[in-house]
């Protein structure tokens, strides 16, 4: 009579282990998806920061190059015409 009881116990343990693996697998999948989402959000945030930084650098470069393109008035203040 010990055999049917041990078989039932073995089946119950196997079922329990199978359910446990399924729960752990589902938990691992949720963690994986959450991590993937965090990585995408961080990448998007860093990309936006990089693009803003590049745009600011471009604008600063354009402003600087426009100032360099203007002819410099090298005359002394006394030699300049009034109103300049």
C-alpha positions, 0 to 999 in steps of 0.5 A, a space after each residue: 500500500 505504500 506504493 500508491 501513496 508514494 506515487 500520488 506524492 510524487 505526482 503532487 510534487 511534480 505538479 507543484 514543481 511544474 507550477 512553480 517553474 511556470 510562476 518563476 518563468 512568468 515573474 522572470 518575463 515580467 522583470 525582463 519586460 520591465 527592464 527592457 521598458 526602462 532601457 528604452 525610456 532611458 535611451 529616449 531621454 538620453 537621445 533627447 538630451 543629446 539632440 538638444 545639446 547638439 542643437 545648442 552647440 550648432 546655434 552657438 557655432 552659428 552665432 559665433 561664426 556670424 560675429 566673425 563674419 562682421 568686419 571689425 572696426 579697427 579705428 580708434 574711437 576718436 577716428 570713428 564717425 559720430 553716431 557709430 
